[in-house]
């Protein structure tokens, strides 16, 4: 069972009805257009937007459950991973260690499979940004040369590939290596990129 959605305070999804005779409504012919600034119309628009947001979150929640079912995972709420980009080597090691726990691994996969993108490269980049800060990626490369963190030795290496292939089944191993190598290589030149001499061996 997944935990309740954030900010879910009530089961009442009723949208307020705007009366034709509402004294606060300046234009009864506005059809709830966003340009209408009357308090009554604004209340309807706000409630409608909130409902749409909750529906989108519920759809995402349902998709996560479906993904978990497809990969055979039964995950308790305590095992769910709140995905935040690892900012440093210590957080990366903690994320790596959590992948040894089946429930946490299944949870991460189920959520990352929702990422999508316009193409394989776009999907891969989006997943990387969910998992790692650009500052951390600046200290990584594919094979660990020049005392960088070797992503290919990571538990996440196969997980990311599996999640990209959820949307792009024909994504080859060679294409994956090439895109990963280039994305990490260019990390220092992106915003918040930096070079550090600190290294870490994920295979230990």
Beta strands, then each sheet from edge to edge (+ up, - down):
strand 1: 140-141
strand 2: 149-150
sheet 1: 1+ 2+
end
